[in-house]
Amino acid sequence: MKQSSFPVPFLHSEIGRLESVIMHRPGPEVESVTPDSAHEQLYNEIIPLQAVQSEYSMLWNFMNRVSNVLEIGDLLTEALGHSEAKRFAIKAVVESESLDGSKYEEVTERLDALSPGELSRAMIQGLDKSASSFQDHLDTRLYDLSPLPNFYFMRDSAMAYRESVLVGGMAHGVRRNESVIQEVVWNHLSDPETVVYSGLRHQRAWPETDIRLEGGDFLVADSNLLIIGISERTSPQAIDALVRSVMNMYEEPLDVLAVNLPLQRATIHLDMIFTYLDQETALVYEPLVTGPKRARCTHGHFALGKEPRFTDYQGLPDALEALGRGVKTVKCGGDDIHFQQREQWFAGTNVFAFGPGKIVSYESNIATIEALSSEGYRVLPVSADEPWEKLADSDERLVVTVPGIELARGGGGLRCMTMPVRRTAL
Ligand SMILES: NC(=[NH2+])NCCC[C@H](N)C(=O)O
């Protein structure tokens, strides 16, 4: 059922003026991470909740000034008010836990007894283990339903594209239920045809096939040009399936540039080495984008009723050039390789554009901010008392800097934390 307050996706670029964005305030789920589990839970380090929340609220308040921000937990609560959504959600999340027979029943019943708001919280923050038997009591698991500490990286589990949404197929089990939540929200709050592709559904239908797709690898250069990372998180099979769905839906030619990322922690997603600042300029991690060891890129051209055509390029900039979409690059970390490496690790490339030439960046990536400033960007700390609404609509190039030492320890940056749903056409 369509709700009037729920935004209809409209996204034809990475940089159009932001109208609506979905985000998630980090909550107690962050505290489920321990030194021993951090690696498996995809964190670089454990993070203190209060510190991360105070950093995050600076970002949230700013985003709220320049756009309409929606909290996914609230959307989930609203969706779970539909009994069909509740049934699907409980079944899907409990299935991800691999519980044995009686435990499965028990957890299902516990979740079923919750109100939509409580269930929404349990799906994000986890549900403590009940200890009603010897087996439970002695089990070292802490939760009957695992929390989602990576959910504040809202980018990865769903992607808006044109008038549609693509639900991610998460590469790691610890993030699987994030895409369950997206599926519940989009299927119950938006028009039924909005979800054009669901990685989650593919994964459930073909558990043996390697179908992984995360939003950090998905860039919308324009309506008919996608740039997608093939990475630790996204597989070629998923890209093929996505292309088929998009072609079916829009019946227009489509160009896809697939960038082959090295399978390493620092470059889990494409947006850790390449993000758009405006239509002609990109912020890049030089060694992997323009340097001698640049990531290879394959251009796939798809047209209805024709065989696809594939062309290989040495790197993404060459492929963009060949398409008449060449970009000028600004270097994350400036000219010094040492700072390039340090700031790339600190998600320096991972900035978020809230309009053309208007970005949000972590304040600690000083060399990157300097590089932007020499490109004519005015640097403004988020704490400044500025008329943000007006500035967002001005022609000025801006970099708004936010504190993020703790946020970054979760393994991502500003682009990772935002899921834009509507941007104005360029
Ligand atoms: N779009 C991104 N780069 N997201 C970063 C996600 C970080 C998260 N801890 C993970 O490893 O999955």
The ligand as an SDF file (V2000), in Angstrom:
LIG
                    3D

 12 11  0  0  0  0  0  0  0  0999 V2000
   29.6600    1.8350    1.0270 N   0  0  0  0  0  0  0  0  0  0  0  0
   30.6210    1.4970    1.8440 C   0  0  0  0  0  0  0  0  0  0  0  0
   31.8880    1.6610    1.5020 N   0  0  0  0  0  0  0  0  0  0  0  0
   30.3120    0.9250    3.0230 N   0  0  0  0  0  0  0  0  0  0  0  0
   31.2180    0.5830    4.0430 C   0  0  0  0  0  0  0  0  0  0  0  0
   30.6480   -0.4610    4.9250 C   0  0  0  0  0  0  0  0  0  0  0  0
   31.4940   -0.7580    6.1120 C   0  0  0  0  0  0  0  0  0  0  0  0
   31.0090   -1.9500    6.8830 C   0  0  0  0  0  0  0  0  0  0  0  0
   31.6430   -2.0960    8.1500 N   0  0  0  0  0  0  0  0  0  0  0  0
   31.2860   -3.2050    6.0800 C   0  0  0  0  0  0  0  0  0  0  0  0
   32.3940   -3.6680    6.1340 O   0  0  0  0  0  0  0  0  0  0  0  0
   30.4390   -3.7370    5.4180 O   0  0  0  0  0  0  0  0  0  0  0  0
  1  2  1  0
  2  3  2  0
  2  4  1  0
  4  5  1  0
  5  6  1  0
  6  7  1  0
  7  8  1  0
  8  9  1  0
  8 10  1  0
 10 11  2  0
 10 12  1  0
M  CHG  1   3   1
M  END
$$$$
